[in-house]
């Protein structure tokens, strides 16, 4: 078993570069220049940020032989609103030669790569991470390499919890609810977050389906005639359908009573339950299944599923209409029922956004204007980045994609879909405001300039999520400024940020090594499972009592409040919803190249 040791800091300690024409044999420090550590495209913007301590204004790019291939100067500086630290920006976009280089500024250096498919590998790993999260099946060596593991959590003998009891399924009834993905660093399966993750990914698919269809993944289904992306998502959808009760309502989650320790799946012993049916779970399911019914119908292998998915979506929506206000209140349930459940709540008290999303998707799946009418009753006044608890943005994306992009709607023009245009205007107002922050930002991105950008899961929900919104805007307007903003968000995520971490496991020079993930911790392998996005800086530090004994967080500044240690669930967990944004962002960027 691994301990909580910090990863090889040696990588970032002082390194000697020989053959460097500027500072022959001078020790260079490798953590003061921040770049996207995975790679830049030849034609794209390439910006590096110099941290305090870099003793130069002039920057050089050296090739593998140490030859200077580009020289430039700092173009501007910005002061962090939290730490007061000054950061200086260097733009080397005009250098477009493919290769791997060393950026040198005085005493500091950093490796940069320029490649045609700069984000191709990380994009694929982000999607293949879902295979590694599969439950109930063996994870096979031919696809997962050293991360292969035996099957566990079969979930064929699940008890109906008293909170979910009905006359036909009294408490203790056994149901079978196998497959699907582990939600996050824990081993449970939650409908709200599953629905959101699938919905976000399927929207990514609608943005660039030709690109998605052409990608092959290392998964067992990669020999059939269906895009591997859809095969992987089906693995979760097939679980979701088992969570629907006979009356159409959805169990909120399938869970053990208490989070497991950091043990292997095969060692888990707790009985698992399905708990209370809720409005949010039912509506998120309705939206997801309606989308799936449209997108899977084209494949004969999935025709029966697509048919069934639509019926289930309608049934779940009817249940929610009859039960429009049933929230998941875990404390209240624990006061009433045994066993007590203390795992993730995904508790939401407002369902207008879920009604908007589900009605929107049912409209596009059925063409029934009744659903369009319902959607219009719930349309929000403003755009907000979609999250598991605020899903209206997903519906706005759908209206925008369908209504604005002619090809997606059989040639309909934007003028013919004024409702879609309204949603686009709201979204662009939000996004343009953030782009206006770039020229004065520390890391040359529309993200990370406000304290509210940081919090639990921010790397997914606010950073990659913002990038996806820019991709939707780009698709709708064909204005390059939005693609550009999405790529700046990717740069931030992949290393050009205050901590200097590349936040996707297995990638970059400064890697996340200790995510809060039971699979990674319990597997006897030093490196974590690859392709997972770490939650990100979270100044609220809700896990402080757990990490205090280990030295606590290295910083309280909003953008530096991140701790790469396993116990840090509030800054270093991984989760399917966060990876869903990551996939949509990285695949969308690759597709646009
Ligand atoms: O992503 C969720 C975050 O928005 C909440 O603030 C947090 C606390 O309720 O829970 C997060 O979701 C966790 C879920 O409840 C259980 N699996 C792990 C999820 C990621 O941390």
Boltz pocket constraint, residues with backbone or C-beta under 6 A from the ligand:
constraints:
  - pocket:
      binder: B
      contacts: [[A, 183], [A, 184], [A, 185], [A, 186], [A, 343], [A, 344], [A, 345], [A, 346], [A, 456], [A, 457], [A, 569], [A, 573], [A, 574], [A, 575]]
      max_distance: 6.0
